Amino acid sequence: MPEKFLGRRVALRHRIAGDGAEGPRFTDAVGELAPDGPDAVIVHTRGGPVRVERDAVVAIRSVPPAPPRRASRAAVARLERLRADAWPAPVREQLGGWLLRAAGGYTKRANSALAPADPGVPVEQALDRVREFATRHGIAPVVQAPAGSPWSNRVLDAGWRVLPEWGGECRVLVAPAGAADGAPDWPAIPSAAWWAASGEEPPSHGSPAWAVLTGAAGPVHGGGEQSKEGGPAGQTGPPPHGEQSRATPQVGFGMAETDDGVPAAAIRAAVVEDHVYVARLQVAEPFRRRGLGTRLTRDALAWGAARGARFALLDVAVDNPAGRALYAGEGWTEHHRYHYLVPGSG
């Protein structure tokens, strides 16, 4: 069976009876395909997982994604706020329900304007603010918006386009945090071994990248003169819909080593309110397909549950079939999608 289908939504025909048997010999399963060891696969259908022996597969083809059960705008906005708090940029300015972020260019997420709700000004004016903020902080102007949301649609109508690079569109996946039994005790600062497993060069202490990773970002500002009460000048009453929760995350850095102590895999987890956000899962090339990614993801959920998390979330690029297959096999489900929008070339 071609491995290229793993992580995709497929229609898989498989044998359920031998030659000469009464009744149907074949049946179809439609859903996202995940591996189940060397001899079988699992098709995650809407009715539940269907396990199929590889030698029983008769035919397989890709099919379009199923229309997702759309979450409410309020639910999407809340998860986007939690993700922003779990991966906090050191420079953050509020613009109504938008959050302008800068982190010296470290990751798209921390250097984009999050747009989950009404910016409180016309979108064209909000985009002017995004450009001005980006110029001021030496980053490219980028908007991160839930796919299909009114704010995404209005930014697209203004001539912006979806970032064509890898990771331009991502899925936000959710799962229960599970039980805290056997939860690891991860450090709040990444060790040298963690960096070796992640394959990244460690940033200097106090740098924007360090602030993002360790959750050491400062408060959100209004982007203008501050009132005596500490909020943006002229703002009264409750915060606008979509304003960030401004929670400080509890961060943990997990890793796996080989029996002889070689760093093999790394992961970052952050608890904000009742969610644990799982990110930066990396498995070094020589140690892939050994279950290390699955093990660390499960450990991250237990780590979060031990710190009060009831739910878990992560994001995975639409064009990352291996990652999608891993998470589908663990029961994660799609909550919504977001994409990065950049100014058009015209």
C-alpha positions as CSV (number, residue, x, y, z in Angstrom):
1,M,0.0,0.0,0.0
2,P,1.5,3.4,-1.0
3,E,2.6,5.2,2.2
4,K,1.6,8.5,0.5
5,F,-2.0,7.9,1.6
6,L,-1.2,8.0,5.3
7,G,-2.7,11.0,7.0
8,R,-5.1,11.6,4.1
9,R,-8.8,11.1,3.8
10,V,-9.3,8.0,1.7
11,A,-11.9,5.6,0.3
12,L,-10.5,2.2,1.1
13,R,-12.0,-1.0,-0.3
14,H,-11.1,-4.2,1.5
15,R,-11.9,-7.8,1.5
16,I,-14.2,-9.2,4.2
17,A,-14.9,-12.7,2.9
18,G,-13.1,-15.2,0.7
19,D,-13.9,-16.5,-2.7
20,G,-17.2,-18.5,-2.7
21,A,-18.5,-17.0,0.5
22,E,-22.1,-16.0,0.8
23,G,-22.9,-12.4,0.9
24,P,-20.7,-9.4,0.0
25,R,-17.0,-10.1,-0.3
26,F,-15.8,-6.4,-0.1
27,T,-16.7,-3.2,1.8
28,D,-15.6,0.4,1.8
29,A,-14.3,2.6,4.6
30,V,-14.0,6.3,4.2
31,G,-11.9,8.4,6.6
32,E,-8.4,9.5,7.6
33,L,-5.8,6.8,7.2
34,A,-3.3,5.9,9.9
35,P,-0.8,3.1,10.3
36,D,-1.3,0.3,12.8
37,G,2.0,-1.5,12.9
38,P,3.6,-3.2,9.8
39,D,0.6,-5.4,9.0
40,A,-2.5,-3.2,9.3
41,V,-4.0,0.3,9.0
42,I,-6.8,2.1,10.6
43,V,-9.4,4.2,8.8
44,H,-10.9,6.8,11.2
45,T,-14.4,7.0,9.9
46,R,-17.2,9.1,11.3
47,G,-18.6,6.0,12.8
48,G,-15.4,5.0,14.6
49,P,-12.0,3.4,13.7
50,V,-11.9,0.5,11.2
51,R,-8.9,-1.7,11.3
52,V,-7.9,-3.4,8.1
53,E,-5.1,-5.9,7.4
54,R,-2.8,-4.6,4.7
55,D,-3.1,-7.7,2.6
56,A,-6.9,-7.3,2.6
57,V,-6.8,-4.0,0.9
58,V,-8.2,-4.2,-2.6
59,A,-8.1,-0.5,-3.7
60,I,-7.5,2.9,-2.2
61,R,-7.9,6.5,-3.4
62,S,-7.8,9.9,-1.9
63,V,-11.1,11.7,-1.4
64,P,-11.8,15.4,-0.5
65,P,-11.9,16.3,3.1
66,A,-15.2,16.0,4.8
67,P,-16.9,19.3,5.7
68,P,-15.9,19.8,9.3
69,R,-18.5,20.2,12.0
70,R,-18.0,23.9,12.4
71,A,-17.2,25.2,15.9
72,S,-18.8,28.4,17.0
73,R,-16.9,31.7,16.5
74,A,-16.7,32.1,20.3
75,A,-15.2,28.7,20.7
76,V,-12.7,29.3,17.9
77,A,-11.7,32.7,19.3
78,R,-11.2,31.2,22.8
79,L,-8.9,28.5,21.5
80,E,-6.9,31.0,19.4
81,R,-6.5,33.2,22.5
82,L,-5.3,30.2,24.5
83,R,-2.8,29.3,21.8
84,A,-1.5,32.8,21.8
85,D,-1.0,32.8,25.5
86,A,0.7,29.4,25.3
87,W,3.2,30.7,22.7
88,P,3.5,34.3,23.8
89,A,5.3,36.9,21.7
90,P,7.4,39.3,23.8
91,V,5.8,42.3,21.9
92,R,2.0,42.3,21.9
93,E,-0.4,45.1,21.1
94,Q,-4.1,44.9,21.3
95,L,-6.2,46.2,18.4
96,G,-9.8,45.5,19.4
97,G,-10.2,41.8,19.0
98,W,-6.9,41.5,17.1
99,L,-3.5,40.9,18.7
100,L,-0.4,42.3,16.9
101,R,2.7,40.2,17.8
102,A,6.5,40.4,17.2
103,A,9.3,38.1,18.3
104,G,12.3,39.1,16.2
105,G,11.1,36.8,13.4
106,Y,11.0,33.6,15.5
107,T,8.1,31.6,14.1
108,K,5.2,32.8,12.0
109,R,2.8,32.5,14.9
110,A,4.7,34.9,17.2
111,N,5.2,37.4,14.4
112,S,1.7,37.8,13.0
113,A,-1.5,39.6,13.8
114,L,-4.0,37.2,15.3
115,A,-7.4,38.1,14.0
116,P,-10.1,36.0,15.7
117,A,-12.6,38.8,16.3
118,D,-13.6,42.4,15.4
119,P,-10.6,44.8,15.4
120,G,-12.9,47.6,16.3
121,V,-12.0,49.6,13.2
122,P,-12.5,49.0,9.5
123,V,-10.4,46.1,8.3
124,E,-8.5,48.3,5.8
125,Q,-7.5,50.5,8.7
126,A,-6.6,47.4,10.8
127,L,-4.4,46.2,8.0
128,D,-2.6,49.5,7.9
129,R,-1.9,49.1,11.6
130,V,-0.5,45.6,10.9
131,R,1.8,47.0,8.2
132,E,2.9,49.8,10.5
133,F,3.5,47.5,13.4
134,A,5.5,45.1,11.2
135,T,7.7,47.9,9.9
136,R,8.3,49.2,13.3
137,H,9.5,45.7,14.5
138,G,11.4,44.6,11.4
139,I,9.1,41.7,10.5
140,A,6.9,40.9,7.5
141,P,3.2,41.9,7.7
142,V,1.2,38.7,8.3
143,V,-2.3,38.1,9.6
144,Q,-3.3,34.8,11.2
145,A,-7.0,34.2,11.0
146,P,-9.4,31.3,11.4
147,A,-10.1,29.9,7.9
148,G,-13.6,30.8,6.7
149,S,-14.1,33.4,9.4
150,P,-15.5,36.9,8.6
151,W,-12.1,38.4,9.4
152,S,-10.3,36.1,7.1
153,N,-12.7,36.8,4.3
154,R,-12.4,40.5,4.7
155,V,-8.6,40.4,4.7
156,L,-8.8,38.3,1.5
157,D,-11.3,40.8,0.0
158,A,-8.7,43.5,0.7
159,G,-6.3,41.8,-1.7
160,W,-4.3,39.7,0.8
161,R,-3.7,36.0,0.0
162,V,-3.0,32.7,1.9
163,L,0.7,32.2,2.5
164,P,1.7,29.7,-0.3
165,E,4.6,28.2,1.7
166,W,4.6,25.0,3.8
167,G,2.4,25.6,6.9
168,G,0.3,28.3,5.3
169,E,-2.8,26.5,6.5
170,C,-3.0,24.5,9.7
171,R,-5.5,22.3,11.6
172,V,-6.2,22.9,15.3
173,L,-6.7,19.5,16.9
174,V,-8.3,18.8,20.3
175,A,-8.4,15.8,22.7
176,P,-9.1,15.2,26.4
177,A,-6.1,15.7,28.6
178,G,-6.7,12.3,30.2
179,A,-5.3,11.2,33.5
180,A,-2.3,12.5,35.4
181,D,-1.2,9.0,36.4
182,G,2.5,8.6,35.7
183,A,2.9,12.2,34.7
184,P,6.6,13.2,34.0
185,D,8.2,16.0,35.9
186,W,9.6,18.2,33.1
187,P,11.8,21.2,33.6
188,A,10.6,24.7,32.7
189,I,13.8,25.5,30.9
190,P,15.0,23.4,27.9
191,S,18.3,21.6,28.5
192,A,21.2,21.1,26.1
193,A,20.0,17.6,25.5
194,W,16.5,18.9,24.6
195,W,18.1,21.2,22.0
196,A,20.1,18.4,20.6
197,A,17.0,16.2,20.2
198,S,15.0,19.1,18.6
199,G,17.7,19.8,16.0
200,E,17.6,23.6,16.7
201,E,20.3,25.9,17.8
202,P,19.5,27.3,21.3
203,P,18.7,31.0,21.3
204,S,20.5,33.3,23.8
205,H,18.9,33.9,27.1
206,G,16.7,37.1,27.0
207,S,16.2,36.9,23.3
208,P,12.8,37.1,21.7
209,A,12.9,33.4,20.8
210,W,13.8,32.6,24.4
211,A,10.9,34.6,25.7
212,V,8.5,32.7,23.4
213,L,9.7,29.3,24.3
214,T,9.9,29.8,28.0
215,G,6.7,31.8,28.3
216,A,8.5,34.9,29.6
217,A,6.7,37.4,27.5
218,G,5.5,40.7,29.1
219,P,2.0,42.1,29.2
220,V,-0.3,43.0,26.3
221,H,-0.4,46.8,25.5
222,G,-3.0,48.8,23.7
223,G,-0.6,50.1,21.1
224,G,-1.1,53.7,22.0
225,E,-1.0,56.0,25.0
226,Q,-1.9,54.0,28.1
227,S,-4.7,55.3,30.4
228,K,-4.2,55.7,34.1
229,E,-6.1,52.4,34.5
230,G,-3.5,50.6,32.4
231,G,-5.7,50.0,29.4
232,P,-5.6,51.7,26.0
233,A,-6.5,55.4,26.2
234,G,-10.2,55.9,25.6
235,Q,-11.2,52.3,26.2
236,T,-13.8,52.0,28.9
237,G,-16.0,49.1,30.1
238,P,-15.2,45.4,29.6
239,P,-12.5,44.3,27.2
240,P,-13.6,43.9,23.6
241,H,-14.7,40.5,22.3
242,G,-11.6,38.5,21.4
243,E,-9.2,40.2,23.8
244,Q,-6.4,37.9,25.0
245,S,-6.7,36.2,28.4
246,R,-3.1,37.3,29.1
247,A,-2.5,34.2,31.2
248,T,1.1,33.2,32.0
249,P,1.7,29.6,30.8
250,Q,3.2,26.8,32.9
251,V,5.8,25.4,30.5
252,G,7.5,22.0,30.4
253,F,10.1,20.6,28.1
254,G,10.1,16.8,27.6
255,M,12.5,14.6,25.8
256,A,13.3,11.0,25.1
257,E,16.8,9.4,25.0
258,T,18.1,6.1,23.7
259,D,19.2,3.4,26.1
260,D,22.8,4.7,25.8
261,G,21.7,8.3,26.5
262,V,21.5,9.8,23.0
263,P,18.9,12.6,22.7
264,A,16.2,11.2,20.3
265,A,13.0,13.3,20.6
266,A,11.8,16.5,22.1
267,I,8.5,18.2,22.8
268,R,7.2,21.4,24.5
269,A,3.9,21.6,26.5
270,A,2.3,24.7,28.1
271,V,-0.8,24.8,30.4
272,V,-3.0,27.8,30.1
273,E,-6.3,27.8,32.0
274,D,-7.8,24.4,31.5
275,H,-5.9,23.4,28.4
276,V,-2.5,22.0,27.7
277,Y,-1.0,23.1,24.4
278,V,1.4,20.6,22.8
279,A,4.0,21.9,20.4
280,R,7.5,21.5,18.9
281,L,7.4,17.8,18.7
282,Q,10.6,16.7,16.9
283,V,12.0,13.2,16.5
284,A,15.6,12.9,15.2
285,E,15.8,11.2,11.8
286,P,17.6,8.0,13.0
287,F,15.0,7.4,15.7
288,R,11.7,7.8,13.7
289,R,9.0,5.1,13.5
290,R,9.8,3.8,16.9
291,G,6.8,5.3,18.7
292,L,8.8,8.1,20.4
293,G,6.4,10.8,19.1
294,T,3.4,9.0,20.3
295,R,5.0,8.4,23.7
296,L,6.0,12.0,24.2
297,T,2.6,13.3,23.1
298,R,0.9,11.0,25.7
299,D,3.4,12.2,28.3
300,A,2.5,15.8,27.5
301,L,-1.2,15.2,28.1
302,A,-0.4,13.5,31.5
303,W,2.0,16.4,32.3
304,G,-0.8,18.9,31.6
305,A,-3.4,16.9,33.5
306,A,-1.2,17.0,36.6
307,R,-1.2,20.8,36.3
308,G,-5.0,21.1,36.1
309,A,-5.6,20.8,32.3
310,R,-8.8,19.0,31.3
311,F,-8.4,19.4,27.6
312,A,-5.5,19.4,25.1
313,L,-4.9,21.2,21.8
314,L,-2.2,21.3,19.2
315,D,-1.8,22.4,15.6
316,V,-0.5,20.6,12.6
317,A,0.1,21.8,9.0
318,V,-2.4,20.6,6.4
319,D,0.6,19.6,4.3
320,N,2.1,17.4,7.0
321,P,0.6,14.0,6.4
322,A,2.9,12.1,8.8
323,G,2.0,14.4,11.7
324,R,-1.7,14.2,10.8
325,A,-1.5,10.4,10.7
326,L,0.2,10.3,14.1
327,Y,-2.5,12.4,15.8
328,A,-5.4,10.7,14.1
329,G,-4.1,7.4,15.4
330,E,-4.2,8.9,18.9
331,G,-7.8,10.1,18.6
332,W,-7.2,13.8,18.1
333,T,-10.0,15.5,16.2
334,E,-10.1,18.7,14.2
335,H,-11.7,21.8,15.9
336,H,-11.0,24.4,13.2
337,R,-8.4,25.6,10.8
338,Y,-6.4,28.8,10.5
339,H,-4.2,30.2,7.8
340,Y,-1.6,32.9,7.4
341,L,-2.5,35.8,5.1
342,V,0.1,38.1,3.5
343,P,-0.3,41.1,1.2
344,G,-1.0,40.3,-2.4
345,S,1.7,40.8,-5.0
346,G,-0.2,43.4,-6.9
